Amino acid sequence: MCGGSGMDRLNTYTPETGGEDMDFTPITRAVRKWRERSRARQELRHLTDLELADIGLSRGDIDAALRGDIVRSRPSGFYEAR
């Protein structure tokens, strides 16, 4: 099948591509984003209260922070590297 429509590429998964080419639907992206948030939530819940305080969160802030509802201002004197 020379000169196929490109659909052949979707049906061929190889370890070399690592699934990078499989990100072709909004559903796939949504599932990937959900899994990343789930992983982050799990990691944050395993932190101690002192470790959470070090990054400016309390245990009750975890879900809101992952949703993006919490926006913290940067401390004065903080400069972002360019």
Secondary structure, 3 states (H helix, E strand, C coil): CCCCCCHHHHHCCCCCCCCHHHCCCHHHHHHHHHHHHHHHHHHHHCCCHHHHHHCCCCHHHHHHHHHCCCCCCCCCCCCCCC
